[in-house]
Amino acid sequence: MTATLRPTPSACPACAAAPAAETLAARALPDARIALSLPTIHCGACISKIESALDAHPQVRSARVNLTLKRASIDAAPEVTAEEMRALVEGLGYEAHELDAGTLSATATDRAGRELLMRLAVAGFASMNVMLLSVSVWSGAEAATRDLFHWISAAIALPAIAFSGVPFFRNAWSALRHGRLNMDVPITLAILLAVVTSLWETSLSGEHAYFDAAIALTFFLLAGRYLDHRTRAIARSAAEELTALEVPRATRLRDGVEEVVGIADLAVGDLILVRPGGRMPVDGEIVSGTSELDRSLLTGETLPVFAGEGQAVSAGEVNLTGPLTIRATAVGAETSLHRMADLVAIAESGRSRYTSLADKAAKLYAPGVHILSGLSFVGWYLYTWDLRTALNIAAAVLIITCPCALGLAVPAVTTAASGRLFRRGMLIKHETALERLAQVDTVVFDKTGTLTTGTPRLTNGASLPRDALELALALSQASAHPLAQAITRAARDAGLAATQVTDITEVPGYGTKGMIDGQEVRLGRASWVSATPRAETATYLKMGKAPPVAFTFADALRPGAEEAVTTLVKQGKRVILMSGDTTPAVKALAERLGIAEWLAEALPADKAARVATLTDKGAHVLMVGDGLNDTAALAAAHVSISPASALDAARVASDIVLLGNDLTPIGAACETAKSATRRIRENFRIATVYNIVAVPLAVAGLCSPLIAALAMSLSSITVSLNALRLR
Amino acid sequence: MNILAYLIPISLILGGVGLVAFVYTVRSNQYDDPEGDARRILSNDWDDRPKP
């Protein structure tokens, strides 16, 4: 990673004349590994076009495009920068973004998935072979042949179970050690008891051996585990990619020389240059430059704030107009951005109270099964005084009741539901997020960046004189300030042409000025054009001695915001708007969207406290927010959603991430979550019905390995099919 | 029934070959990019000589 940041060694022509030194340097430096996100590639031709172009670059060692992940990984000489590679791919006509290779820790999660897949493969192989041998036993193999088949089954099943069952054994052990019961305890007990009694039976050349049941059970349950893991791995890798898109880098000034370094390398006292459009990497104090700051991600305020020398800035604020040099006062974990993490940690402790449906079922189920099997053991032992028969029946009871269907009930449904929501642009990050989403009855929205896009829109364009607009257009098109860009957009859409204005200069932090007919025109802050400031977001145009004209702005609504709110209200949910912005702005938006309850000028702690009060009153709160000021509330809520444009901290704190720009999927997601939970409950009921039918047989000692195998496969298949019915 | 002495080992070995082949495909990252690999096989970029 660090290697990509180094400046090219051949910055001066003279250095290039020292090839020996360069090869030495190349040997000392590690190779650059560059990852690019390529969201628009879609075909085989794209792959070969990009790969051949990258390979043609003299310093690229190898390049490989992954179409499934829509990513390119490049192995290049150390002096190659990611920016260079990005420009190369963009030149081919594909959208490309740099990914922070350090954040993409795909290998660790991949290893867990691969391990599960291996265990699943071994269990599958073993269960097929053991089943084949069992079929011949069921169809009438006798005496020596049956014993031989049982011994071969044992030889296959024992090592296979020892290898494949490890995840269950490990979970069961950790649960037992803490004095708890989970689903894995009855699973482990059933597998172990089945193997032990079968071995004993086989050694006495008995009739019934449950090796097939034990290994098939392991196989089905592992399949459920693997599905579960895959769903989460997909979500995790997509979430990681969002994080990796924000490459944490800063420009440090050292003795007047600019160098690009990783944020982790910054120290207190460093001078850092932040260009317009850049985000503050650390907390600090402005040393030189004037500009305006967008604090909306931190506080929810939409109005840009003036920034001048000596003013304190915090990490996460966006610099708007002029370059700023800041001196770092707090870096890394000390920054206000990170201090917010403490609030999140406190809020999160409340969430761990939620017990998933599967755990609830396990809590009812696990003791019941153990008691039932224990009772049948005692009963049969007292009745026959034969340890072998009693143990055999106890094992049969455990196998028949074993939560094969229960193990598949939840993962099959969540896989189906998450896949469906992923296609609609929602990323389910947390395993129980769907169940929690189904319970939601109150929805709290943040305003800036969530219901609105955070980009302003001119509101009084129609009532302004035409020449004022044309004059403003001339000044605004020269600026990158969001308000200026809003004027430019509005004026262009109205088909206006800019007036001829000369000497246009931008005064960072204040506005833009120019000359027309010997008179100065200014477009900018109220104080700069000596206007009386208004309550709403506004900028002012002053020409000569004439009174200033105000241009007012409102935040543009995010697409789908209206639909999302109306759908949620129609579903009978209570919708609340909570924002850190000023009262008039929040009130206007609440009225526009028809939200009855709203709260303005809320501090981050206020938001979290309000969510906590609602929760205490028994409401299940869904929090939708994007800013740093929402993170604590996101973590405190029963379930939370953040858009992809949110700050990394907010995305981490939330359970669901919206990938697109549209808010509409939220309403539908609540419905999908409800029907998914309904399917999960149905699956539990199906599994229970199977048990009610099969358990009396097992307790009565009428259960053969054939019945056990049939019951197990049938219930697993019904449960999976039921999950696929999800719409 | 002596045929079993041949048939059971043969079936186990054949199954085992399948298992080993699967383990090999997992180990050599052949499931990392299923979509891309499906398209790559149709491209004629490296038909004449293998990719260096």
Chai-1 contact restraints between the chains, C-beta under 6 A:
chainA,res_idxA,chainB,res_idxB,connection_type,confidence,min_distance_angstrom,max_distance_angstrom,comment,restraint_id
A,G44,B,R39,contact,1.0,0.0,6.0,A-B,restraint_1
A,G44,B,L42,contact,1.0,0.0,6.0,A-B,restraint_2
A,G44,B,S43,contact,1.0,0.0,6.0,A-B,restraint_3
A,S48,B,S43,contact,1.0,0.0,6.0,A-B,restraint_4
A,S48,B,D45,contact,1.0,0.0,6.0,A-B,restraint_5
A,N66,B,D33,contact,1.0,0.0,6.0,A-B,restraint_6
A,N66,B,G36,contact,1.0,0.0,6.0,A-B,restraint_7
A,L67,B,D33,contact,1.0,0.0,6.0,A-B,restraint_8
A,L67,B,E35,contact,1.0,0.0,6.0,A-B,restraint_9
A,L67,B,G36,contact,1.0,0.0,6.0,A-B,restraint_10
A,T68,B,D33,contact,1.0,0.0,6.0,A-B,restraint_11
A,T68,B,P34,contact,1.0,0.0,6.0,A-B,restraint_12
A,T68,B,E35,contact,1.0,0.0,6.0,A-B,restraint_13
A,R114,B,V26,contact,1.0,0.0,6.0,A-B,restraint_14
A,L117,B,V26,contact,1.0,0.0,6.0,A-B,restraint_15
A,A121,B,F22,contact,1.0,0.0,6.0,A-B,restraint_16
A,F125,B,G15,contact,1.0,0.0,6.0,A-B,restraint_17
A,F125,B,L19,contact,1.0,0.0,6.0,A-B,restraint_18
A,N129,B,G15,contact,1.0,0.0,6.0,A-B,restraint_19
